[in-house]
Structure formats: C-alpha cells, structure tokens
Amino acid sequence: MKRLRILALPVAAALSVVGFLAPGAASGAAPDPAGAAAPHVTQGARHAARTCAAAATKGYAACNALVRVDANGRPAAQSAPAGLNPADIRSAYALTAANSGGRTVAIVDAYNDPTAESDLGVYRSTFGLSACTTANGCFRKVSQSGGSKLPRTDAGWATEISLDLDMVSATCPDCKILLVEATTPSFTNLAAAVNYAAGRAGVVAISNSYGGSDSSPLSAYNHPGIAITASTGDAGYGIESPASFDSVVAVGGTSLTRAGGTVRGWSEAAWSGAGSGCSSLNAKPSWQSAATQCSGKANADVSAVADPATGVSVYDSTPYQGSSGWAVYGGTSAASPIVASVYALSGNTSGYPASYTWSQAGSLNDVTTGSNGSCPTRVWCTAGTGWDGPTGLGTPKGTSAF
C-alpha cells in the first residue's frame, strides 16, 4: 500500500496533520488511481488528519479537508457543534447584514455523498438557518454531466462535501447551492463538473476545494463572469492546481481567533499549512502586481479561516473512520467555499472577479503575521503588510473588495 507523506506543521497548539487509510482501502475496494494513504498517528496536544486519499498520480487531485482527530487517530466526534459557527463566520468577515438575493454557489467535488442533503438540513436547522432542500428549489445534486446517476460513495470525499455545503450556508445563508459530483478526482472529470456548473443559470461562483500538482491551465476553469475559487493546499509552502490557473481565485488559509477589546473582535495570522508559491506553468494574470515577485501566477489571491485548531463546525452522517455526526474541520477546503460565497454576496462577478479584488486590496483584512515554511523568496511564505503567499491580499471585510 502506498504511504502518504506525513505533514508535520508547526501550528499553534502543536497541531500535526497526518494521513489515514483511504476509505476504499478500508472496505477492500480496488485501489483508486488517486492514491491511498496508510494509517499513521502522531502524538501531540491536538491532531488533524486529511480525509481524502493523496493525489499520488499526476492528473488527479485530493480534497483539502482536514478533520480533528482523537488520540486514537479517529475523527473526534462531538455531541454538539464545537467549532466556529455561521454567526462567527459572518461576524469575523463583517457579513452580518449581507445577502445574495438567491444567487447560486456551485460546489464541485469527487464521488457521492449520499447524506449530503439531510446533513445540510441538520446543520442549517441547528443554527437557525432556513431550509435548503431539493423540494424548495434551494439545493440540487447532480453528476458531472448533470444527470441523476451519481458516482460511487467515498466516505472521505463525503466529509469534504459536507464541509463545503456547510461553509456556503454559514457565509451566505440565502444562497442556493448546486452540488456537482465528479465520477473520480481526475482533472478530466473534475473539469467536466466545473464546465457543467458554469453553464447553469444563476451560478455566480464555483468552489473547488481540492488540488493536485502544478499543471498547465485547463479551459474548463476559465469562465469570465463567474468567480471560480480553489484551495491552495494544506501542506505549507508549495504550489497546487487548479489554484495556480491564471483564471482562478486562489484561496489561502488563516488561523482565526477571537480578540476581545479590538474593533474587529477577531484576529488572524497565516496558517502554517496554507499552500502558496509561484507557478512555473501558468501565466501571471494582468491584475497581479509586482508585489508577488513572481513571473507566473502566484498563490494565494485572498484567504479565510483554514487552521483546524481554530476550525469550523461540520455535520456529516456518512460514517468515516467509524465516526459520524458533528466534528471540527479545517484546511483550505473551508476557505474556498467561504470566499466563493462572499463573491456571491457581492453580486460583482463580471469579467475575472479576482481583478476587482486586486484593485480593492485596501478593503480587506490585511494579515501580517505567521508563515507556512521556508522559501526562496520570503514573501511567498511569510505574511507581512500587503500581499503575501499564505494569505494573499487578506481576508474578507464585508463585500466591498469582491
């Protein structure tokens, strides 16, 4: 069995990110081309594990969801929500009064989450949000071609789907949600799902909480007039696609904590797991400034909470590693749907939405502390005033920069 590289990240509270058995391997299913992860637990005060198999084969992606685990390496199930909730997300990013008027955010992921709609219902009812169902026209789940024949179930990717749906709900409670499930995590299938989503009426943003090795651009991720966001990764300094595509809004990650006594009431630092870097395969967008010190596309553009140590509440009832229900999640998988939803709230997605955001950097929360490793160009991995790799231009402060 192929072993996943263990990611030891120097975050607050001694957080370590470790790999676990791919869901298919646990049940005796045939190996997935995306790769498999062997079980491994590290010791420390707090732990988190990736929920999807590693993208060990070129042309495939892995989801960027991380779940807090217990001392036995299993997801730390909670009897009630224990992470950041919708009120926290909307408070931290000054979105309390914002609404979308019913715009649609599309979520693209691989495989099927059989309990997606019912789990979404639990999350929304728990936090007093209005129902978002197939029956009332708020929620729709389809295959990558738009059909009702869905892919096979994968418990790891199911947790990713729940994370994504919950973060759209938390950030934009009145947004409609389209879930498009790709047959496998190959870029061929994921791209087909993105193309399908981009062709649906009402879709203004498409979130992609996954990534693979840096690769040349794919036309499926180039849809002017739609905010296409993608996670930058959870392994610290290093570049991932599709976030590295010049047409995509690359979303990095932060540690988000309450800061009583401050005007904002919250404080953020670069999360040590946030992916960042300079692409050698994708052109530098015209809107990215010289501050990136990169001749190609630089990751990230913007960011949001991603540190599992300051993570978000998620409800998922598809059993994963023997656990189901409430748990605390993180990873840049949380940040991508949050930012996609902020674009939906703004309604300002003409052209390439990242271009507008770069022109309005002063309307973001600038994150100036923290780093995600060592790199040849300091700004690619260390937060500071203005643009930096792990956090981009900063995090949402209302919708004015979107």
N, C-alpha and C positions, 0 to 999 in steps of 0.2 A: 504494500500500500504506500502511496506517495505521501511524504510528510510535508506539512505546511511549515513555512518559516515562522518561528515564534517571534512576535514583535514585543520587545521589552521597551516600553515608552516611559520616560521619566516624568510622569504627570503627578499632580498633587495627590496626596493620599495613597501613594505607592501603587497606582493603577498599573496593571500589566494586561496586555492584550494577547490572548493565546488562541491556539487552534483546536478544533474539536472534530470528531468524526462527521463526515458528510452524511446528511440524512439518508441518502440512498444506500450508502455502505452499511449503515446500521441495520437495515432491513434485508440485506442480502441482495439488493438490486445490482444490476450491471453497473460498472464504473461509468461515471459521467465524463465526457470529454473535457469538461471544465476543470477537472482535477478533484482530488479528495484530500481531506485533512485528517490527520491522525490525532487521537485524543492526547492532550497534554495539559497539565495544570501546573501553574507556578504559585509559590507562596507569597503572601503579602496581605496588607490590610484590606485591600479592595481589588477585585478582579473583574475583567470583562473579556468576553470571547466573541469572535466573529461567528455569525450564524450560517454563513454560506461556504461552500467548498471554494478553495482557492482557484483562481483562473490560471492554472498551470500551463495551459495550451494557448499559443498565440491565436488571436481571433475570437477568444472567449473573454467574458467578464465575470467578476464576482461582485456580489452585493456588498455594500459598505456599512451594514448594520452590525452593531456591537451590543451585546446584552450583558448586564451584570450577572455574575455567577457566584455561587456559594463556595465554601471551602472544598466541596467535592467536585467542583467544576461543572455543576448543573445550573441552569438559569435560576436565579434567586427569585422564586415566585413570591408574590405579595398578596395578602388578602384584600388589600385596597391600594389605590394609586399611591406611589411613594416618590415619584419624580416630579419634574415641572409639569404643570397642567396648563390648559388653554388660557386661563386668566394670567398666569405667569408669562407665557409667551407673548401675549398681546400687551401686557404691561411693559415687559423688558424692551420691546421693539416699538412702543408708542403706537399701537394699532387698535387701541380700545374702541375708538369711535369709527373705525374704518369698516366699510362694507363693499362688496363687489357688484351688487345688483344682479347676482345669479350667474356670474361668469363661470366657465368650466376650467378646472385644472385637471390635466391628464396625468396619470401615473403609469409609467412603463416599467415592468419588472418581468422576470422569467418565471415559468411554471405557474401552477394554480394554487391559490389559497382558497380552499373550499368553504372556509368560515368567514371570508372577508366581510360580507355584508352584515352578518349577525354580530361579528366582533365590533364592527364600526358602530352598530346600534348600541352596544353596551358602553363603548367609550363615550359616545355623544350623550346618551341618557344620564350617565354618571355625572357628567359635567354640565348638565342642564342645557345642552345644545339641541336644536330642533332636529327631528328625524331626517336622515338622508338615506332614502331607500329606492329600490327599483320601482316600487309601486307609485311613489310620489314624484318620480322623474329626476330625483337629485343624484342617484347613483346608478352606474351602469358598468357591467363587467363583461368583457369580450375577449376573444382570442386575438392574435396578432393580425388576422385578416378581417376582424370584425364579426366573426361567427360565434355560435353558441357552443361549439365543440371545443372544450378547453384543454390545456395541456395537462400532463400528469401532475399530481401533487408533490411538492417538495417542502418539507416542514421548515427548513432553514429559510428559503425564499418567502415562505408564508409569513414568517415574522417580519421580514423586510416589508412586505406588502402592508401588514398591519401598521407598522411604524409610519409608512408613507401616508396612508389614509388618515391616521390619527393626527399627523402634523399638518395636513391640509385643513382638517376640521378645527384644530387648535388655532391656526393662524387666520383662517378665513372661514368662519362658521357658515356663511351663506353661499359659499362656492358650491357649485355642482362638481361631481367627481366622476371622471371616466377612468376605469382601470383596464389597461390593455396588457394581457399576459402573453409573453412570447413563449414559443414552444420549448426553446432551450436558451441558455445565456450566451449563445453565439452572437457576434455582432451582426451577422446576417439576419437572424431572427429578431433581435432587439431593434435593429434599424427598420425592419418591416413594421414592427409595432409602433415605432415613432412616426413613420410615414402615415400609418392608418390614423393615429391620433391627430396628426396635423391637418388631416382632411376633414375632420368633423366640425360641424358648425358649432360655434360658441366656445371652442377651445382657444384659450389665450395664453396658456402656459403648459409646458410638458416637463415633468420632473423625472430625472434618470439617476437613481441612487445606486449606481454601480460603476465599475471601471475595470479596465484591463491595461496592458502595456501601451505606451505611447504609440500611436499609429497615424497614418495619413488620414485626412478628412473623408467623411462619408456624406454624400449629398442628402441622405435621409435626415441629418441633423441640421440642415440649413433651410430654415423656413422663416424668412423675414415676416414680421408681424406677429410672431409667436415667441414668447420667452421660453427658450429651451435651456433648462438648468441641468447641471450634472455635478455629482460629488467629486471632490479632488482626491479622495482616498484617505485611508486610516493608518498608513504605515510611516507617517512622518515625511520628511523631505524626499521627494520623488514624484515623477510626472505620470498621470494617468489619462487615458482617453475613455469616454468622449469629452471630458472636461477640457482637454487640450485642443479641441477643434476650435478654429477661429470664430465660428458662428454660434458657439455655445457659451452660456454664462457659467463660468467655473465657480463652484461654491466651496469655500474652505470652512474651517471649524474653529470654534472658541470654547473656552470654559466660561460659563455664565453663572454668576453668584449674586446674591442679594447684597446690597451695600447701603445699609441704613444711614441716614444722615446726609446722603448725597442728593443732588437734584434729580438725577435719573432714578435712583433707588436700586440700581444694578451695576455690576462691574464685570468687565470681560477681559480675558487675556488669550493670546494664541494658544490653542490646544496643541500639545506636543505630538499628537497623532495626525494632525491635519496634513494632507498631501499638498505639495507645492513644487514649483520648479519652472523650468524653461524648456519648451518643446523644440526639438531639432527637426521635426517633421511637419509642423503646422505654422503657417504664416502668422506674423504679428498683425492683429487687427488694427485698422487705422486709428481706432479710438484709444488703444492702449498707449500710454505716454512713455517717455524716455525713463521715467522713474523705475520701470521694471528692469532696466539694464539687460534686456533680453531681445535678441534679434527675431525670435519666434513668439508664438503665443505663450504668455506667462500665466500660470495658475497661482493664486485664485483671482477672481474679479471682486467678489464680495464673500461674506461668510455669515454664519449663525451658529448657535449652540450645537456642539458635537461631542464634547467630552462626556463619556459615560459616568464619570464621577460627579458631574453636575447634570445628569441626564434627564430624559423625559419619560413620563408615564405612558405605557402602551398596553393595550389589551389584545391578547391573541389566544384563541382556544384550540388551535390546531396543535396537538402535542408535539413538542420539540424537546429532545433530550429528556423525555419523561416529565416535562413540565408544561403547564399551560395556565392562562389567566393573566393577571397583572404582573408586569416586570418593568425594570428601568432600562432604557435603551439609550444609545448614543451612536457615534460615528457620523461622518459627513453625510450619511444617509438621512439623518434627521435634518441637517441643514438645507439640503437641496429642495425638498418639498416646502420648507418654510419660506425660502426665498422665492420659489415659483409662485406661492400663494400671495406673497407681497406684491409681485408683479400683477397678479390677478386683481388684487385690491386696488391697485393704481389705475388700471384700465389703459395704461400708456405703454402699449407694446408695438407701436408702429416701427417699421424698419428693424434694426437689430437693437433690442432693448438695452443691451449692455452699453451701447454707445451713449445713450442718455444718462445712464448711471455714472459712467466715467466723467461726464460733463458736470455732474452734480455731487461730486465727492464730498463737498462741504456739508451736505445734508445727511451724512451717515455718522454713526458712532465710530470714530477712529480708534482702533485697538492698537495700543503702543507697547505692550509688554508680552513676554513669552517668546518661545521659539519651538521649532519642530526638528532640530538636529543641526548638524554642521553641513555647510555647503560652500562651493567655490565663490559665490557672490552673496555676501551677508544678507542683503535684502530679500533674497529668495527663501530664507528660512528663519529670519528673526524679525519680530514685529517692531515697528517704530512709527514715528509720525508719518502720515501719508500711506502710500501703497507699500505692502509687503506680501510675500508669498503665502504664508499660512492664513492670513485673514483678508487679503486683497485690500480694497479701499475701506473696508469696515463692515459694520452690521446695520440692519435697517433702523432708522429713526423716523418712524412714520413711513409714508409712501412717497415723499417728495423727491427722493433720489431714484424713484422707479417709474 
